Amino acid sequence: MLLKTIPLLLILFISTASASPLITEVYPDTLLKGDPDEYIAIHNPGNEEIDISGWIVTDGEGKIVFPENTVIYPNQKMYIVRNASYFDSIVPSFEYESDSDPKVPQMSGKPIFLSNKGDEVILLDNEERIVDVFIYGDSDYGGEGWEGDPAEKPGEGWVFRRMGKDTDGKEDWKKFLFGKKCFPLRTFEFYGNVTALVSPDNSFDAIKKEIENAKHSIDINMYQFESIFLCDAVVNAIKRGVNVRILVEREPVGGITEEEMYIMNLIKENGGWVGFSDGKRLDHAKYVIFDNSSVLILSENWKNTGIPPNSTFGNRGWGVIIRNGDVAKYFAEVFSEDAKDAVEFNGGSSDLQIGREIPEGCYSPVFPPFHCEGYFTIVPVIAPDTALSNETIIGMINSASRFVYIEESDLRPRWDNSKNPFLEAAIDAARRGCEVKILLDPTWYHCDSENDNDECVEYVNEIAEEENLDLEAKLADLDCIEKIHNKGVIVDGRKVLISSINWNENSPTRNREVGVIVINPDVGTYYTNVFLKDWEMGREEEGKEAYLAIGMVILFFIVFFLIKKMA
């Protein structure tokens, strides 16, 4: 609550050591009555050990003190807990309210009790100088160590975790469900090969081939799996001895379809493992790991619209197959973490039937898959863990020097009471002199509220006109494409984001989402060409509509003139 007992000296001085310990986790509103399992974590990001004997953690009311001979080692994280007996997923370093475990050292002083509505967590050195500060909820703290508004109120069962750099503001912090592992930011550099895909042009055959080539294991995380044709390939893999695990969302929009239920039954009957996400957050990710040696990242679900067996029909989406063991193992860890709490599917009705009609349309495929060998930098993007880090999507856009192209299914200009940080980064790129194009899906459910794609187009284009920027947004009108289901970004023709992450607030902050930033000029050129084709197709459609409108006006006047003359 309001800082009451800290001497004025604390407000005047703040430690400036670059390697000072930081507060990295705060869990104030727990799932247990009375919050006995509250905890705070501090971390040493530096390369040297630090003696923190006599250092203090305070909320402005209570004050707990580290005992003598307490050292925090390089890259060590210490967990400071109210009652050590409530913890099994983390190992407490100190406890401060109850002496529940003789193996866990006690901190002295007056215990702190973090308010669920809002409070401060302040780390002081042994001379009571401020080292780090975190505030949240309705805290009215105005001292050193924090800039701007508090982090939002947590909600029951949510842990605050520091993300990325230390800028002394709420942007450094994100909320995670308690017990969920936070995957760190990683960058992978290697010489190897990837395959770039686009739907509807070429994705089905490339993915089917990857399934057919699997020798040992296939782990599939798919928001929706309704393609019987990809299911056939998966069942054949099981029959030849491949271990298959499938994780699907338990409550997709519209519910689980009969097609998906049939597919889950079929895979389970043939010896595969099928699980539902645990329901604590929406599992919207779309990725597959093959033999722990390659990984497929997609914007598309395994449906006839997302991965169409006939490429004359379907959504616009992107995908990439990365053939690198280290990258694959990283995503395998994500899969295992999410699968461990899944609810195993025990089978459904055996009376279900499914059609095998292959939808056809009028789209003429343009792009073959692009097989690229060379040097790659791969940056995984995991939501909610790293999606809003300044070193992933926002950092990618901030690095632009020539252009930013964005193709998105769902882009909301406002998030609750703030602006969309992804969109604002793109607008700032235009202000730096970059060309920025934003192509959005026009489907009715992305244009039926007061804060969705059509409002985004209006907002962006007003800024472009007012500030005379090389910036344009529009709703796509792609000939014979079902819809824009993509969630992609291209920067300077060399960095590409392929992901499941919509640019609404829930997707990067609450859902499980997966993506990658691929840094390679050849892959960048491939997707740049795809984007510009979509962009120009949209312009052509606009032109056709304009000419049609003009023609209708001319025809009206001709008919009017003839009728008048005949009269």
VEXDREN-2710 file (C-alpha; in Angstrom, 1 decimal):
% VEXDREN-2710
k/r/px/py/pz
1/MET/0.0/0.0/0.0
2/LEU/1.1/3.7/0.3
3/LEU/4.7/3.8/1.2
4/LYS/4.6/4.9/4.9
5/THR/7.7/3.8/6.7
6/ILE/10.6/4.2/4.3
7/PRO/12.9/7.1/5.2
8/LEU/13.2/10.0/2.9
9/LEU/16.7/8.9/2.1
10/LEU/15.2/6.0/0.1
11/ILE/13.4/8.4/-2.3
12/LEU/16.5/10.4/-3.0
13/PHE/18.9/7.7/-3.9
14/ILE/18.8/4.6/-6.2
15/SER/21.4/2.1/-6.9
16/THR/22.8/2.5/-10.4
17/ALA/24.9/-0.7/-10.6
18/SER/24.2/-2.3/-13.9
19/ALA/24.5/-5.8/-12.4
20/SER/22.3/-5.2/-9.4
21/PRO/19.8/-7.9/-8.4
22/LEU/16.3/-7.4/-9.8
23/ILE/12.8/-8.3/-8.7
24/THR/11.7/-10.8/-11.3
25/GLU/8.5/-12.5/-10.0
26/VAL/5.7/-11.5/-7.7
27/TYR/2.7/-13.7/-6.8
28/PRO/0.3/-11.7/-4.6
29/ASP/-3.2/-13.1/-5.3
30/THR/-2.9/-16.8/-5.0
31/LEU/-5.4/-19.6/-5.3
32/LEU/-5.4/-20.4/-1.6
33/LYS/-7.5/-18.7/1.1
34/GLY/-5.4/-16.1/2.9
35/ASP/-2.7/-16.3/0.2
36/PRO/-0.2/-18.3/2.4
37/ASP/1.8/-19.2/-0.8
38/GLU/2.6/-15.6/-1.8
39/TYR/6.2/-15.3/-3.0
40/ILE/8.7/-12.9/-4.5
41/ALA/11.7/-13.8/-6.6
42/ILE/14.9/-11.8/-7.1
43/HIS/17.6/-12.6/-9.7
44/ASN/21.2/-11.7/-10.2
45/PRO/21.7/-10.9/-13.9
46/GLY/25.3/-10.1/-13.5
47/ASN/28.6/-12.0/-13.8
48/GLU/29.6/-11.6/-10.2
49/GLU/28.3/-12.9/-6.9
50/ILE/26.7/-10.2/-4.6
51/ASP/26.6/-10.2/-0.8
52/ILE/23.0/-9.2/0.1
53/SER/23.4/-9.7/3.8
54/GLY/21.1/-7.1/5.5
55/TRP/19.3/-6.3/2.3
56/ILE/15.6/-5.6/2.7
57/VAL/12.3/-6.4/0.9
58/THR/9.4/-4.1/1.8
59/ASP/5.9/-3.3/0.7
60/GLY/6.0/0.0/2.6
61/GLU/4.4/-1.6/5.7
62/GLY/6.2/-4.8/6.5
63/LYS/10.0/-5.2/6.2
64/ILE/11.9/-8.5/5.9
65/VAL/15.7/-8.7/6.1
66/PHE/18.2/-11.2/4.6
67/PRO/20.4/-12.9/7.2
68/GLU/24.1/-12.6/7.4
69/ASN/26.3/-14.3/4.9
70/THR/23.6/-14.3/2.2
71/VAL/25.2/-14.3/-1.3
72/ILE/23.3/-14.4/-4.6
73/TYR/25.4/-16.0/-7.3
74/PRO/25.6/-15.0/-11.0
75/ASN/22.3/-15.8/-12.8
76/GLN/20.8/-17.2/-9.5
77/LYS/17.2/-16.7/-8.7
78/MET/16.0/-16.7/-5.1
79/TYR/12.5/-17.4/-4.1
80/ILE/11.3/-15.6/-0.9
81/VAL/8.0/-17.2/0.4
82/ARG/5.6/-16.7/3.2
83/ASN/5.4/-20.4/4.0
84/ALA/7.7/-23.0/2.4
85/SER/5.4/-25.9/3.1
86/TYR/3.1/-24.9/0.3
87/PHE/5.6/-25.2/-2.4
88/ASP/6.7/-28.2/-4.5
89/SER/7.1/-26.7/-8.0
90/ILE/9.7/-24.2/-6.9
91/VAL/12.4/-24.5/-4.2
92/PRO/12.1/-21.7/-1.6
93/SER/15.4/-19.9/-0.7
94/PHE/13.9/-18.1/2.3
95/GLU/10.6/-17.9/4.2
96/TYR/9.4/-15.1/6.3
97/GLU/6.1/-15.6/8.0
98/SER/6.0/-19.2/9.2
99/ASP/9.0/-21.4/10.2
100/SER/7.5/-24.4/8.4
101/ASP/10.6/-26.0/7.1
102/PRO/13.9/-26.2/9.1
103/LYS/15.9/-26.6/5.8
104/VAL/14.7/-23.1/4.6
105/PRO/16.4/-20.1/6.2
106/GLN/14.3/-17.5/7.9
107/MET/14.2/-13.8/7.1
108/SER/13.9/-11.5/10.1
109/GLY/11.7/-8.4/10.5
110/LYS/8.0/-7.6/10.1
111/PRO/6.3/-9.9/7.6
112/ILE/4.9/-8.4/4.4
113/PHE/1.4/-9.3/3.2
114/LEU/0.8/-8.2/-0.4
115/SER/-2.6/-6.7/-1.2
116/ASN/-4.6/-8.3/-3.9
117/LYS/-5.9/-4.8/-5.0
118/GLY/-2.5/-3.2/-5.3
119/ASP/0.9/-2.8/-3.5
120/GLU/4.6/-2.2/-3.8
121/VAL/7.5/-4.6/-3.7
122/ILE/10.8/-2.7/-3.0
123/LEU/14.3/-4.1/-2.8
124/LEU/16.7/-2.1/-0.7
125/ASP/20.4/-2.7/0.0
126/ASN/21.9/-2.8/3.5
127/GLU/22.1/1.0/3.6
128/GLU/18.4/1.2/2.7
129/ARG/19.0/2.6/-0.8
130/ILE/16.5/1.5/-3.5
131/VAL/17.8/-1.2/-5.8
132/ASP/14.6/-2.2/-7.6
133/VAL/10.8/-1.5/-7.4
134/PHE/7.7/-3.2/-8.7
135/ILE/4.2/-1.7/-8.2
136/TYR/0.8/-3.0/-9.3
137/GLY/-2.9/-2.4/-9.1
138/ASP/-4.1/0.6/-7.2
139/SER/-0.7/1.5/-5.7
140/ASP/-0.1/5.2/-5.5
141/TYR/3.7/4.9/-5.1
142/GLY/5.5/7.9/-6.6
143/GLY/9.1/7.4/-5.5
144/GLU/12.3/6.5/-7.3
145/GLY/12.7/3.2/-9.2
146/TRP/9.4/3.2/-11.1
147/GLU/8.1/5.3/-14.0
148/GLY/4.5/5.7/-15.0
149/ASP/1.4/3.8/-14.1
150/PRO/1.4/0.6/-12.0
151/ALA/1.2/-2.8/-13.6
152/GLU/-2.5/-4.0/-13.9
153/LYS/-4.2/-5.7/-11.0
154/PRO/-3.1/-9.4/-11.1
155/GLY/-6.3/-11.5/-10.7
156/GLU/-6.4/-14.7/-8.7
157/GLY/-3.8/-17.3/-9.6
158/TRP/-1.7/-15.0/-11.8
159/VAL/2.1/-14.4/-11.3
160/PHE/3.8/-11.2/-12.4
161/ARG/7.1/-11.9/-14.3
162/ARG/9.6/-9.5/-15.6
163/MET/10.2/-9.8/-19.3
164/GLY/13.1/-8.4/-21.3
165/LYS/14.9/-5.3/-20.2
166/ASP/14.7/-3.2/-17.0
167/THR/13.1/0.1/-17.9
168/ASP/11.4/0.7/-14.5
169/GLY/7.9/0.5/-15.9
170/LYS/4.9/-1.8/-16.4
171/GLU/6.0/-2.7/-19.9
172/ASP/8.7/-4.8/-18.3
173/TRP/6.1/-7.1/-16.7
174/LYS/3.6/-9.7/-17.9
175/LYS/1.2/-12.0/-16.1
176/PHE/1.3/-15.8/-16.2
177/LEU/-0.8/-18.5/-14.6
178/PHE/0.8/-19.9/-11.5
179/GLY/2.6/-23.2/-12.2
180/LYS/3.2/-22.5/-15.9
181/LYS/6.8/-22.5/-17.0
182/CYS/8.0/-19.3/-18.6
183/PHE/10.1/-20.0/-21.7
184/PRO/13.1/-17.8/-22.0
185/LEU/14.0/-15.8/-25.1
186/ARG/16.4/-17.8/-27.3
187/THR/18.1/-17.2/-30.6
188/PHE/19.4/-19.9/-32.9
189/GLU/22.0/-19.5/-35.6
190/PHE/22.9/-22.2/-38.0
191/TYR/23.7/-23.3/-41.5
192/GLY/20.9/-25.5/-42.8
193/ASN/17.7/-25.6/-44.7
194/VAL/14.1/-24.5/-44.3
195/THR/11.0/-24.8/-46.5
196/ALA/8.7/-21.8/-46.7
197/LEU/5.0/-22.5/-47.4
198/VAL/1.9/-20.6/-48.2
199/SER/-1.7/-21.6/-48.2
200/PRO/-3.6/-22.3/-50.3
201/ASP/-0.9/-22.6/-53.0
202/ASN/1.4/-25.4/-51.7
203/SER/1.0/-26.2/-48.0
204/PHE/-0.8/-29.5/-48.1
205/ASP/1.7/-31.6/-50.2
206/ALA/4.7/-30.3/-48.3
207/ILE/3.2/-31.1/-44.9
208/LYS/1.9/-34.5/-46.0
209/LYS/5.4/-35.3/-47.2
210/GLU/6.9/-34.3/-43.9
211/ILE/4.5/-36.6/-42.0
212/GLU/5.3/-39.4/-44.4
213/ASN/9.1/-38.9/-43.8
214/ALA/8.8/-39.1/-40.0
215/LYS/10.6/-42.1/-38.5
216/HIS/10.3/-41.9/-34.7
217/SER/7.9/-39.3/-33.4
218/ILE/5.4/-36.6/-34.4
219/ASP/4.1/-34.1/-31.8
220/ILE/1.2/-32.0/-33.0
221/ASN/-0.2/-29.0/-31.2
222/MET/-3.2/-27.8/-33.2
223/TYR/-6.0/-25.4/-32.2
224/GLN/-8.3/-27.3/-34.6
225/PHE/-7.6/-30.6/-36.4
226/GLU/-10.4/-31.3/-38.9
227/SER/-8.5/-32.4/-42.0
228/ILE/-9.3/-36.1/-42.6
229/PHE/-6.6/-36.1/-45.4
230/LEU/-3.8/-35.1/-43.0
231/CYS/-5.3/-37.5/-40.5
232/ASP/-4.8/-40.3/-43.0
233/ALA/-1.1/-39.5/-43.2
234/VAL/-0.8/-39.4/-39.4
235/VAL/-2.6/-42.7/-39.0
236/ASN/-0.3/-44.3/-41.6
237/ALA/2.7/-43.0/-39.6
238/ILE/1.3/-44.6/-36.4
239/LYS/0.9/-47.9/-38.3
240/ARG/4.6/-47.9/-39.3
241/GLY/5.7/-47.4/-35.7
242/VAL/5.9/-43.6/-35.3
243/ASN/5.0/-42.3/-31.8
244/VAL/2.2/-39.7/-32.3
245/ARG/1.0/-37.3/-29.7
246/ILE/-1.7/-34.7/-30.4
247/LEU/-2.7/-31.7/-28.2
248/VAL/-5.9/-29.8/-29.2
249/GLU/-7.8/-26.9/-27.7
250/ARG/-10.7/-28.2/-25.6
251/GLU/-13.0/-25.2/-26.3
252/PRO/-12.4/-23.7/-29.7
253/VAL/-14.8/-21.1/-31.0
254/GLY/-17.9/-23.0/-32.1
255/GLY/-16.9/-26.0/-30.1
256/ILE/-15.3/-29.3/-31.2
257/THR/-16.8/-30.4/-34.5
258/GLU/-17.9/-33.9/-35.5
259/GLU/-15.0/-34.0/-37.9
260/GLU/-12.5/-33.3/-35.2
261/MET/-14.1/-35.8/-32.8
262/TYR/-14.0/-38.4/-35.6
263/ILE/-10.3/-37.7/-36.2
264/MET/-9.4/-37.9/-32.5
265/ASN/-11.2/-41.2/-32.2
266/LEU/-9.4/-42.6/-35.3
267/ILE/-6.0/-41.5/-34.0
268/LYS/-6.6/-42.9/-30.5
269/GLU/-8.0/-46.2/-31.9
270/ASN/-4.8/-46.6/-33.9
271/GLY/-2.5/-46.1/-31.0
272/GLY/-1.8/-42.4/-30.9
273/TRP/-2.1/-40.2/-27.8
274/VAL/-4.7/-37.3/-27.9
275/GLY/-5.1/-34.7/-25.2
276/PHE/-7.1/-31.6/-24.5
277/SER/-5.4/-28.4/-23.3
278/ASP/-5.9/-27.9/-19.6
279/GLY/-8.4/-25.1/-20.0
280/LYS/-6.5/-22.6/-18.0
281/ARG/-5.7/-20.6/-21.2
282/LEU/-6.7/-20.9/-24.8
283/ASP/-4.3/-23.1/-26.8
284/HIS/-4.3/-21.3/-30.2
285/ALA/-0.9/-22.6/-31.3
286/LYS/-0.3/-24.4/-34.5
287/TYR/3.0/-26.3/-34.7
288/VAL/4.4/-29.8/-35.3
289/ILE/7.7/-31.4/-34.2
290/PHE/9.0/-34.3/-36.3
291/ASP/11.6/-36.7/-34.8
292/ASN/12.8/-33.9/-32.5
293/SER/14.9/-32.7/-35.5
294/SER/12.5/-30.4/-37.5
295/VAL/9.6/-28.2/-36.6
296/LEU/6.6/-26.9/-38.6
297/ILE/5.2/-23.5/-37.6
298/LEU/1.9/-22.4/-39.1
299/SER/-0.7/-19.6/-39.1
300/GLU/-3.2/-22.2/-40.2
301/ASN/-5.2/-24.9/-38.5
302/TRP/-5.3/-28.4/-40.0
303/LYS/-8.6/-27.8/-41.7
304/ASN/-9.6/-28.0/-45.4
305/THR/-9.6/-24.2/-45.5
306/GLY/-6.2/-23.8/-43.7
307/ILE/-4.3/-26.7/-45.4
308/PRO/-6.4/-27.4/-48.4
309/PRO/-5.8/-30.6/-50.4
310/ASN/-6.9/-28.7/-53.5
311/SER/-5.0/-25.5/-53.8
312/THR/-7.8/-23.7/-55.8
313/PHE/-9.5/-23.2/-52.4
314/GLY/-8.7/-22.0/-49.0
315/ASN/-7.3/-19.3/-46.7
316/ARG/-4.2/-17.2/-47.1
317/GLY/-1.7/-18.3/-44.5
318/TRP/2.0/-18.9/-44.1
319/GLY/4.1/-21.8/-42.7
320/VAL/7.7/-22.8/-42.4
321/ILE/9.5/-26.1/-41.8
322/ILE/12.8/-25.6/-40.0
323/ARG/15.2/-28.5/-40.1
324/ASN/17.4/-27.9/-37.1
325/GLY/17.5/-30.1/-34.0
326/ASP/18.2/-27.3/-31.5
327/VAL/15.2/-25.3/-32.7
328/ALA/13.0/-28.5/-32.7
329/LYS/14.0/-29.4/-29.2
330/TYR/13.1/-25.9/-28.0
331/PHE/9.6/-26.4/-29.3
332/ALA/9.5/-29.9/-28.0
333/GLU/10.0/-28.5/-24.5
334/VAL/7.0/-26.2/-25.0
335/PHE/4.9/-29.1/-26.2
336/SER/5.9/-31.3/-23.2
337/GLU/5.2/-28.5/-20.8
338/ASP/1.7/-27.9/-22.2
339/ALA/1.0/-31.7/-22.6
340/LYS/1.8/-32.6/-19.0
341/ASP/-1.3/-30.9/-17.7
342/ALA/-3.5/-32.0/-20.6
343/VAL/-6.7/-34.1/-20.1
344/GLU/-6.3/-37.3/-22.1
345/PHE/-9.0/-38.0/-24.6
346/ASN/-10.7/-41.3/-23.8
347/GLY/-12.7/-41.7/-26.9
348/GLY/-16.1/-40.5/-28.2
349/SER/-19.0/-41.8/-30.1
350/SER/-18.1/-44.6/-32.6
351/ASP/-21.1/-43.7/-34.8
352/LEU/-19.6/-40.6/-36.2
353/GLN/-19.1/-40.3/-39.9
354/ILE/-17.1/-37.8/-41.9
355/GLY/-17.2/-36.7/-45.5
356/ARG/-14.3/-36.9/-47.8
357/GLU/-15.3/-34.4/-50.4
358/ILE/-12.4/-32.1/-51.5
359/PRO/-13.5/-28.5/-51.7
360/GLU/-12.6/-26.7/-54.9
361/GLY/-12.5/-23.0/-55.8
362/CYS/-11.4/-20.5/-58.4
363/TYR/-8.0/-19.6/-57.0
364/SER/-5.1/-20.1/-59.4
365/PRO/-2.0/-21.2/-57.4
366/VAL/1.0/-18.9/-57.9
367/PHE/3.7/-19.9/-55.5
368/PRO/5.5/-23.2/-55.1
369/PRO/7.1/-24.1/-51.8
370/PHE/10.5/-22.5/-51.4
371/HIS/13.3/-24.8/-50.3
372/CYS/16.2/-22.7/-49.0
373/GLU/19.7/-23.7/-47.9
374/GLY/21.9/-21.1/-46.2
375/TYR/22.6/-19.3/-42.9
376/PHE/19.6/-18.7/-40.7
377/THR/18.8/-16.9/-37.5
378/ILE/15.7/-18.2/-35.8
379/VAL/14.0/-16.4/-32.9
380/PRO/11.1/-18.4/-31.4
381/VAL/8.1/-16.3/-30.3
382/ILE/6.0/-17.9/-27.5
383/ALA/2.9/-16.3/-26.1
384/PRO/2.4/-15.2/-23.5
385/ASP/6.1/-15.7/-22.5
386/THR/8.0/-13.7/-25.1
387/ALA/5.4/-12.3/-27.6
388/LEU/5.6/-8.8/-26.1
389/SER/9.3/-8.8/-25.4
390/ASN/11.1/-5.8/-27.0
391/GLU/13.4/-8.4/-28.5
392/THR/10.8/-10.3/-30.6
393/ILE/8.0/-8.8/-32.7
394/ILE/8.2/-5.3/-31.5
395/GLY/12.0/-5.3/-31.7
396/MET/11.8/-6.8/-35.2
397/ILE/9.6/-3.9/-36.3
398/ASN/11.7/-1.4/-34.5
399/SER/14.8/-2.6/-36.4
400/ALA/13.2/-1.7/-39.8
401/SER/15.1/0.7/-42.0
402/ARG/13.3/0.3/-45.3
403/PHE/9.9/-1.3/-45.0
404/VAL/7.4/-3.2/-42.9
405/TYR/4.7/-5.3/-44.5
406/ILE/2.0/-6.8/-42.2
407/GLU/-0.7/-9.3/-43.2
408/GLU/-3.1/-10.0/-40.3
409/SER/-6.3/-11.8/-39.6
410/ASP/-7.3/-9.7/-36.6
411/LEU/-5.7/-6.3/-35.7
412/ARG/-7.3/-4.3/-33.0
413/PRO/-6.1/-0.6/-32.8
414/ARG/-6.9/-0.5/-29.1
415/TRP/-6.2/-2.9/-26.2
416/ASP/-8.4/-2.2/-23.3
417/ASN/-7.4/1.4/-22.3
418/SER/-4.2/1.5/-24.3
419/LYS/-3.0/1.5/-27.9
420/ASN/-1.9/-1.7/-29.6
421/PRO/1.9/-1.9/-29.1
422/PHE/2.5/-3.9/-32.3
423/LEU/0.5/-1.4/-34.4
424/GLU/2.2/1.6/-32.8
425/ALA/5.6/0.1/-33.5
426/ALA/4.6/-0.1/-37.2
427/ILE/3.4/3.5/-37.2
428/ASP/6.6/4.6/-35.6
429/ALA/8.5/2.8/-38.3
430/ALA/6.6/5.0/-40.9
431/ARG/7.5/8.1/-38.9
432/ARG/11.2/7.0/-39.2
433/GLY/10.8/7.0/-43.0
434/CYS/9.9/3.4/-43.6
435/GLU/7.3/2.2/-46.1
436/VAL/4.5/0.5/-44.1
437/LYS/1.7/-1.6/-45.7
438/ILE/-1.0/-3.3/-43.6
439/LEU/-3.3/-5.8/-45.2
440/LEU/-6.2/-7.1/-43.1
441/ASP/-9.0/-9.6/-43.4
442/PRO/-12.4/-8.2/-44.4
443/THR/-14.5/-11.1/-43.1
444/TRP/-17.7/-9.7/-41.3
445/TYR/-16.7/-11.0/-37.8
446/HIS/-13.5/-9.0/-38.1
447/CYS/-15.4/-5.8/-38.9
448/ASP/-18.6/-6.0/-36.8
449/SER/-17.4/-4.2/-33.6
450/GLU/-16.1/-0.7/-32.9
451/ASN/-12.5/-1.9/-32.4
452/ASP/-11.5/-4.2/-35.2
453/ASN/-10.1/-4.3/-38.7
454/ASP/-12.1/-1.6/-40.4
455/GLU/-11.5/0.8/-37.5
456/CYS/-7.8/-0.1/-37.7
457/VAL/-7.7/0.9/-41.4
458/GLU/-9.4/4.2/-40.7
459/TYR/-7.1/4.9/-37.8
460/VAL/-3.9/4.1/-39.7
461/ASN/-4.9/6.0/-42.8
462/GLU/-5.9/9.1/-40.9
463/ILE/-2.4/9.2/-39.3
464/ALA/-0.8/8.7/-42.7
465/GLU/-2.7/11.6/-44.1
466/GLU/-2.2/13.9/-41.2
467/GLU/1.5/13.3/-40.9
468/ASN/2.2/12.7/-44.7
469/LEU/3.6/9.2/-44.0
470/ASP/4.4/6.3/-46.4
471/LEU/1.8/4.3/-44.5
472/GLU/-1.3/2.6/-45.8
473/ALA/-3.8/0.0/-44.4
474/LYS/-6.6/-1.7/-46.2
475/LEU/-9.0/-4.5/-46.1
476/ALA/-8.0/-7.3/-48.5
477/ASP/-10.3/-8.3/-51.4
478/LEU/-8.4/-11.3/-52.7
479/ASP/-9.9/-13.0/-55.8
480/CYS/-11.0/-16.5/-54.8
481/ILE/-9.2/-16.6/-51.4
482/GLU/-11.6/-17.5/-48.5
483/LYS/-10.1/-15.1/-46.0
484/ILE/-6.8/-13.7/-44.7
485/HIS/-6.0/-16.0/-41.8
486/ASN/-2.3/-15.1/-41.7
487/LYS/-0.5/-13.5/-38.8
488/GLY/2.7/-12.4/-40.6
489/VAL/5.2/-9.6/-40.8
490/ILE/8.1/-8.9/-43.1
491/VAL/10.8/-6.3/-42.3
492/ASP/13.3/-5.1/-44.9
493/GLY/12.9/-8.2/-47.0
494/ARG/15.1/-10.2/-44.6
495/LYS/13.1/-10.8/-41.4
496/VAL/9.8/-12.7/-41.4
497/LEU/7.4/-13.5/-38.6
498/ILE/5.3/-16.7/-39.2
499/SER/3.0/-17.3/-36.3
500/SER/-0.5/-18.0/-34.8
501/ILE/-0.5/-14.7/-33.0
502/ASN/-3.4/-12.4/-33.8
503/TRP/-2.9/-8.7/-32.9
504/ASN/-5.7/-8.5/-30.4
505/GLU/-5.0/-8.2/-26.7
506/ASN/-5.8/-11.8/-25.6
507/SER/-3.6/-13.5/-28.2
508/PRO/-0.1/-12.3/-27.0
509/THR/-1.0/-11.8/-23.4
510/ARG/-3.2/-14.8/-22.4
511/ASN/-3.2/-17.5/-25.0
512/ARG/-0.7/-20.1/-25.8
513/GLU/0.6/-19.0/-29.2
514/VAL/3.7/-20.0/-31.2
515/GLY/5.7/-18.3/-33.9
516/VAL/9.2/-17.8/-35.3
517/ILE/11.1/-14.9/-36.7
518/VAL/13.2/-16.2/-39.6
519/ILE/16.1/-14.0/-40.5
520/ASN/17.3/-14.9/-44.0
521/PRO/17.2/-12.7/-47.2
522/ASP/16.0/-15.4/-49.5
523/VAL/13.1/-16.4/-47.3
524/GLY/12.4/-12.7/-46.8
525/THR/12.2/-12.2/-50.6
526/TYR/9.9/-15.2/-51.0
527/TYR/7.3/-13.8/-48.5
528/THR/7.7/-10.3/-49.8
529/ASN/6.7/-11.5/-53.2
530/VAL/3.7/-13.3/-51.7
531/PHE/2.6/-10.2/-49.7
532/LEU/3.0/-7.8/-52.7
533/LYS/0.9/-10.2/-54.9
534/ASP/-1.8/-10.1/-52.3
535/TRP/-1.5/-6.4/-52.0
536/GLU/-1.8/-5.8/-55.7
537/MET/-4.6/-8.4/-56.1
538/GLY/-6.5/-6.3/-53.5
539/ARG/-5.9/-3.1/-55.5
540/GLU/-7.0/-4.8/-58.7
541/GLU/-10.3/-5.8/-57.0
542/GLU/-10.7/-2.3/-55.8
543/GLY/-10.1/-1.1/-59.4
544/LYS/-12.6/-3.5/-60.8
545/GLU/-15.2/-2.4/-58.3
546/ALA/-14.5/1.3/-59.2
547/TYR/-14.8/0.6/-62.9
548/LEU/-18.0/-1.4/-62.3
549/ALA/-19.5/1.5/-60.4
550/ILE/-18.6/4.0/-63.1
551/GLY/-20.0/1.7/-65.7
552/MET/-23.2/1.3/-63.8
553/VAL/-23.6/5.1/-63.6
554/ILE/-22.9/5.5/-67.3
555/LEU/-25.4/2.8/-68.1
556/PHE/-28.0/4.4/-65.9
557/PHE/-27.7/7.7/-67.8
558/ILE/-27.8/6.0/-71.2
559/VAL/-31.0/4.1/-70.2
560/PHE/-32.5/7.3/-68.7
561/PHE/-31.7/9.2/-71.9
562/LEU/-33.2/6.6/-74.2
563/ILE/-36.4/6.3/-72.1
564/LYS/-36.8/10.0/-72.0
565/LYS/-36.2/10.2/-75.8
566/MET/-38.8/7.5/-76.5
567/ALA/-41.2/9.3/-74.3
END
